[in-house]
Amino acid sequence: MSTPIRVLVCDDQSLIRTGFATIIDAQPDMEVVGECGDGRTAVELAQRLRPDVVVMDVRMPVLDGIGATRLLAGAGVAQPVKVLVVTTFNLDEYVYEALRAGASGFLLKDAPTDQLLHGLRTVASGSALLAPEVTRQLVGTYAARIRPAEAAAGDPVLTARELEVLRLVAEGLSNKEIAAALVISPETVKTYVSRILTKLDLRDRVQAVVYAYRRGLVT
């Protein structure tokens, strides 16, 4: 039997926290290893318990979910923890900031149970929980807020084809759509995406989208 996915639940509303924990603990492949109601405690528990995924509310006392996510999964964190952000509002600015802070994805608090569980399994597996159409909507809504930064001298150099693939990822295309656009196989696209993430030291497609916009590769 495989090791269960270890989950830390962080939400300042006890009813929601209990609801999440009850749903998660009922799954044979998951277990709740801790609960808390503020961001500072979330960081302390996550660093001590090393869960596979942290379910993180955005609006919490002491330290909000964005600040907690940045401390757990942001740039420069030696041993990042995967964070799944939950929020009341679809694609609000807090969620966007949380994704920039290092979250692997987000869900709405009123999402169906199966979506929550799918989200946890997806993030635990190392994938980002953002469907291409959601990426398109997110970027379309917030791209104007991402101020392009000049390429740094130490930035890794991508090949022309890697840049092409990165731009299409940033536009929200799926691997299949990118393959069709470039007339290559989806497996080749997957290889390019993996190479891009490795070169740029990015964890997933969400970070790749933000990188592309900050570097002015897409507008």
N, C-alpha and C positions, 0 to 999 in steps of 0.2 A: 504494500500500500504506500502511495506517495505521501511525502510530507505535506501537511495542510498549509494553505496560504495563511500566514499570520498577519492579522489586521489590527491596527490601532485606530480607534474611533474618536475623533475630536469635534465636538459641537457644544456650544454653550447652552443649548436647549436640551434639558434632560430627557424629555419625551422623544425627541428625534434621535438622540444618542442611544437611548434604550431600544428604540425601534430598529435602528441600523444593527445594533449588536445582536438583537434577537434573530433578525433575518440571517445575518452572517453566521452566527453560531449554529443555526439549523442546517447548514450545508455540510456534507460529509468531507468536503475538500477545503474547508476554511475554519479558522478559529480566531476569536477576538482575544488579543493578548493584553489589552488595556483600554481604558476610556478616560477622557478628560474634557474640561469645559473651557480651557483658555489656551492661547497659542504658546505661552511660555512653558506650561506644563507639557504641551504636545511635543515641543522640541526636546525637553528633558527625558520624557518617556521614550520617544523614538530613538534617541541616542543610546539609551540604556537597554531597551528591549529589542532593538533592531528588527522591527516588523518588516514584512515583505511589502506592505502597502499601508499608507496612512490616509484615512478618509478625513479630509480637512475642510471644516467650515471656513467661510471667508470672514464674516463679522463675528469676532470673539473679543472678550476683554483681555487686558494685560498686554497681549501681543496678538495682532490680527493674523488671519490665516495666510495672508500674503507674506508678512514678515517671517512667520514660522516656516513657510515653504522655502523662502530664500535661504534660511539658515540650515534647512535639511537637504535641499536639492539644488541650490543655486550654484552659480559659477564659482569654482574654487573650493567647493566642499569636497574633502578628501574621500569620504565614504557616503555618497548621497543615498538618501532614502526615497523610494518612489512615493509620490503624493498624488492622490486623486481628490481634486477639489469639488466640493458640492456647494451649490448656491441656489438662492430663491429665484434669481432673475437670469433668464437666458442671455448669454453673451454680454453681460454687463461689463463695465470697465474693470471691475474688481477681478473678474475671471480672466480677462486679458492680461492684467498685471500679474495674476497668479501663474499663468502659463509662462510669462516672461521670467518669473522668479524661479522656474524650474519644475512646475507641476507637469505630470505626464498626461493629464487630461482633466475633464470636468464633467459633472452631471448635474441635473436639476434635482432639488430635494424631493420633488413630487414625481420623479421618474418611476416607472413600474419596477417592481422588485427584480424582474429578470434583467433589466437594464443595469441596475446597481451591481448585480452579481457578475454579469458579463463584463462590466467596467472593471471590477476588481480583478477578474481573471486576466483581462487584457493587459492591464497595467502591470500586474505581477509577472506576466510573461516577458515584459520588457518592451511591449509595444505602446504606442501613444493612442489614447482614446479620443481621436478626432477623425471622423470620417471626412473624406475629401470635400464633400459638399459643405460640411461644417467649417472646414478650414477656409473655404471660399467666402462663406458668410462672415466669419470672424475677421479675416483679412480685409474684406470689403468694408466692414464697419470701422475697423481701427487702424488701417494702414496709414491714414493721414496723421495719426498720433505718433507713429514711429519715425523719429527724426533720423535720416540717414547719417551715418558716421563715416568719416574717411577711412579707407582701408589702412590698417596699421602695417608698419614695416614688417612685422613678424607674422603676418597672416599667411597661412598655408596657400600655396599656389594650386589652383584647380586647373585641370585641362579644359579646353574649349568645350568638349562634350560633357564634362562634369558640370560646368557652368550652365550649359543648356538644360541639363536634367534638373539642377538646383532651381533654376528659374521656373520650370514647369511644376516642380513640387510646390514652390511658393505660390503659384497660381492656383493651387488646390487640385491638381490633376492626380488621379490614381496611377499606380504603376501600369495598369492596362492601358489607360488613356495616354500616358507618356510613351509607351511602347508603340501605340498606333501613330502618334504624332511624329516620332523619330524613325519609324519603320525598323524597329528592333524588337527582340523578344522581351516579354515581361521579366524573364529570368535575368536578362542582361541589365534591365532597368534596376532590378533589385540589387544587383551587384554594384552598379554605379551609386545608388543611394547609400548602400552600406559603406562604400569607399569614401563618399562625401562626408558622411557622419563621422567616420574615423579620422579623416584628414582634418576636419574642422573641430574635432573633439566635441561633437554634439551628441546628445543622447537619443533624440528621436526627430521625427518630421516636424513636430511643433517648433522645436528650437531651430530647425533648418529654415522654416518660414520666417521666423523672427530675424535670423541672421541675414537672410537674403534682402529683407526690407531695410534692415539697419545699414547694410553695405550698399544700398541703392541699386541692387541688381534688378529689383522689380519695383515699380511705382504704381 
